Amino acid sequence: MNRLLASAFLVVAAATLTSACSVTRPTPVRQMYLLEPPTAATVTPTNPKSARIGAVTVSAAFQDRVFVVREADLRFETDFYRQWVVGPGAMIGEATARSLSQSGVFARVISPGAPPEADFTIDAFVGEFYADNRDPKAPAAVLAITYYVTRADRGLSPVWSKSYAKRAAMPAGSGEGYAAAQSRLLGEILGELARDLAVAPALR
């Protein structure tokens, strides 16, 4: 009987200890972020034609919502508790449409998902989208995008394309700092894109 009571006491004590640990150590909450590039500056001249934002394809390593951190040349890790509200492709597609509309580079800019009824279609490939932590003393956000423009009257072969690659310093271990750095990089790329499209002879 004494052994049974002792065993029961140990079970109750273990359960109490486990419960206490769960109270003192709350489950981590996922932090959600959104890319928010700054408002685009107006560019000239305005192309009188229309452009539609088509497919934004993201490299398989970076296409999920979770943050991706590069810890070594060949080692990447994901941060389960820090992630984007939606996938990078959707955010970059919407931001591209919004930025080109604000810049006035085209008379009309159509957001992703709309029917392909435009003079131009702008597709993109995101090749890099991660936090570079290979040097813990100098972490950085990295973003690389290639844009392709096709004309409705010229078939499926691009008439214009250009690659953009940027990196920016960010606070170590800060999800908010990483999201802000990526937003800034995207804004810089979109600003350059608008200026390049405004003077591209192939789009006239």
C-alpha positions as CSV (number, residue, x, y, z in Angstrom):
1,M,0.0,0.0,0.0
2,N,2.8,2.4,0.9
3,R,4.5,1.7,-2.4
4,L,1.2,2.4,-4.3
5,L,0.8,5.7,-2.4
6,A,4.4,6.7,-3.2
7,S,3.9,5.9,-6.9
8,A,0.7,8.0,-7.0
9,F,2.4,10.9,-5.3
10,L,5.2,10.8,-7.9
11,V,2.7,10.8,-10.7
12,V,0.8,13.8,-9.2
13,A,4.1,15.7,-8.6
14,A,5.3,15.1,-12.1
15,A,1.9,16.3,-13.6
16,T,2.1,19.4,-11.3
17,L,5.6,20.2,-12.4
18,T,4.7,19.8,-16.1
19,S,1.7,22.1,-15.7
20,A,3.9,24.7,-13.9
21,C,6.4,24.6,-16.7
22,S,3.7,25.2,-19.3
23,V,2.5,28.2,-17.3
24,T,5.9,29.8,-16.9
25,R,7.0,29.0,-20.5
26,P,4.2,30.2,-22.8
27,T,4.1,28.8,-26.3
28,P,5.9,31.2,-28.8
29,V,3.5,33.1,-31.0
30,R,4.1,33.5,-34.7
31,Q,5.0,36.9,-35.8
32,M,3.5,38.0,-39.2
33,Y,5.0,40.6,-41.5
34,L,4.2,42.3,-44.8
35,L,6.3,43.8,-47.5
36,E,5.5,47.6,-47.6
37,P,7.8,49.4,-50.1
38,P,7.7,53.2,-50.0
39,T,5.5,55.1,-52.5
40,A,7.0,55.3,-55.9
41,A,8.2,58.5,-57.4
42,T,6.6,59.8,-60.7
43,V,8.7,59.2,-63.8
44,T,8.5,60.6,-67.3
45,P,7.7,60.1,-70.1
46,T,4.4,58.2,-69.6
47,N,3.8,55.3,-72.0
48,P,0.3,55.6,-73.5
49,K,-0.1,51.8,-73.5
50,S,-1.3,49.4,-70.8
51,A,0.6,46.8,-68.8
52,R,-0.5,43.8,-66.8
53,I,1.5,42.2,-64.0
54,G,1.6,38.5,-64.9
55,A,3.3,35.6,-63.1
56,V,5.8,36.3,-60.3
57,T,7.7,33.1,-59.8
58,V,9.9,32.7,-56.7
59,S,12.8,30.3,-56.4
60,A,11.7,27.1,-54.6
61,A,14.1,27.8,-51.7
62,F,12.3,31.1,-50.9
63,Q,8.7,30.7,-52.1
64,D,7.2,29.7,-48.7
65,R,5.9,32.2,-46.2
66,V,8.4,31.4,-43.4
67,F,11.6,33.6,-43.2
68,V,14.7,32.0,-44.7
69,V,18.1,32.6,-43.1
70,R,21.4,31.8,-44.8
71,E,23.7,30.6,-42.0
72,A,26.5,29.4,-44.3
73,D,27.4,29.2,-47.9
74,L,25.5,25.9,-48.4
75,R,23.2,26.0,-45.3
76,F,19.9,27.8,-45.1
77,E,17.4,27.6,-42.2
78,T,13.7,28.6,-41.8
79,D,12.2,30.6,-39.0
80,F,8.9,28.9,-38.2
81,Y,7.8,31.7,-35.8
82,R,8.5,34.6,-38.2
83,Q,6.8,34.6,-41.5
84,W,5.1,36.7,-44.2
85,V,1.3,37.2,-44.1
86,V,1.1,35.8,-47.7
87,G,3.7,34.2,-50.0
88,P,6.5,36.4,-51.4
89,G,5.3,36.0,-55.0
90,A,1.9,37.5,-54.2
91,M,3.3,40.4,-52.2
92,I,5.9,41.3,-54.9
93,G,3.3,41.0,-57.6
94,E,0.9,43.4,-55.9
95,A,3.7,45.8,-54.9
96,T,5.0,45.9,-58.5
97,A,1.5,46.7,-59.8
98,R,1.0,49.4,-57.2
99,S,4.4,51.0,-57.7
100,L,4.2,51.1,-61.5
101,S,0.7,52.6,-61.2
102,Q,2.0,55.3,-58.8
103,S,5.0,56.1,-61.0
104,G,2.8,56.7,-64.1
105,V,5.1,54.9,-66.4
106,F,2.1,53.4,-68.2
107,A,-1.3,54.9,-68.9
108,R,-2.9,51.9,-67.2
109,V,-1.5,49.1,-64.9
110,I,-3.5,46.0,-64.3
111,S,-3.0,44.0,-61.1
112,P,-2.1,40.3,-61.1
113,G,-4.9,37.8,-61.7
114,A,-6.7,40.1,-64.2
115,P,-7.5,38.9,-67.8
116,P,-4.6,39.3,-70.2
117,E,-6.1,42.3,-72.0
118,A,-3.1,44.7,-72.1
119,D,-0.5,45.8,-74.5
120,F,2.3,44.4,-72.3
121,T,2.7,41.7,-69.7
122,I,5.3,42.0,-67.0
123,D,6.5,38.7,-65.5
124,A,9.1,38.3,-62.8
125,F,11.4,35.7,-61.3
126,V,12.6,36.2,-57.7
127,G,16.0,34.4,-57.4
128,E,17.0,35.5,-53.9
129,F,14.9,36.5,-51.0
130,Y,16.5,35.8,-47.6
131,A,18.3,37.1,-44.5
132,D,22.1,36.7,-44.8
133,N,23.6,35.7,-41.5
134,R,26.9,34.3,-42.6
135,D,28.6,37.2,-40.8
136,P,26.6,37.5,-37.5
137,K,28.2,40.9,-36.9
138,A,26.8,42.2,-40.2
139,P,23.5,40.6,-41.1
140,A,21.8,41.7,-44.3
141,A,18.6,41.3,-46.3
142,V,19.1,40.0,-49.8
143,L,16.7,40.4,-52.8
144,A,17.2,39.7,-56.5
145,I,14.5,40.0,-59.1
146,T,14.5,39.6,-62.9
147,Y,11.6,41.3,-64.8
148,Y,10.5,40.2,-68.3
149,V,8.2,42.2,-70.6
150,T,6.3,40.7,-73.5
151,R,4.1,42.5,-76.1
152,A,0.7,41.2,-77.0
153,D,1.5,41.7,-80.7
154,R,4.9,40.0,-80.5
155,G,4.2,36.5,-79.2
156,L,5.7,35.0,-76.0
157,S,9.3,36.1,-76.4
158,P,10.3,38.9,-74.1
159,V,11.0,42.2,-75.8
160,W,12.8,43.6,-72.7
161,S,14.3,42.1,-69.5
162,K,16.6,43.2,-66.7
163,S,17.9,41.8,-63.4
164,Y,18.1,43.7,-60.2
165,A,20.0,42.6,-57.1
166,K,20.2,44.4,-53.8
167,R,21.3,43.9,-50.2
168,A,20.9,46.1,-47.1
169,A,22.1,45.9,-43.5
170,M,19.5,44.9,-40.9
171,P,19.4,44.5,-37.1
172,A,20.6,41.1,-35.9
173,G,17.7,38.8,-34.8
174,S,15.0,41.3,-35.6
175,G,12.0,40.1,-37.7
176,E,10.7,43.7,-37.9
177,G,14.1,44.9,-39.0
178,Y,14.3,42.2,-41.7
179,A,10.9,43.0,-43.1
180,A,11.7,46.7,-43.1
181,A,15.0,46.0,-45.0
182,Q,13.3,43.9,-47.6
183,S,10.6,46.5,-48.1
184,R,13.3,49.1,-48.6
185,L,15.1,46.9,-51.1
186,L,11.9,46.2,-53.0
187,G,11.2,49.9,-53.2
188,E,14.6,50.6,-54.6
189,I,14.2,47.9,-57.3
190,L,10.7,49.0,-58.3
191,G,11.9,52.6,-58.6
192,E,14.7,51.5,-60.9
193,L,12.3,49.3,-62.8
194,A,9.9,52.2,-63.5
195,R,12.8,54.5,-64.7
196,D,14.1,51.8,-67.0
197,L,10.7,51.0,-68.5
198,A,10.0,54.7,-69.1
199,V,13.0,55.0,-71.5
200,A,13.0,51.4,-73.0
201,P,12.9,51.8,-76.8
202,A,11.4,48.3,-77.1
203,L,8.2,49.4,-75.3
204,R,7.4,52.3,-77.6
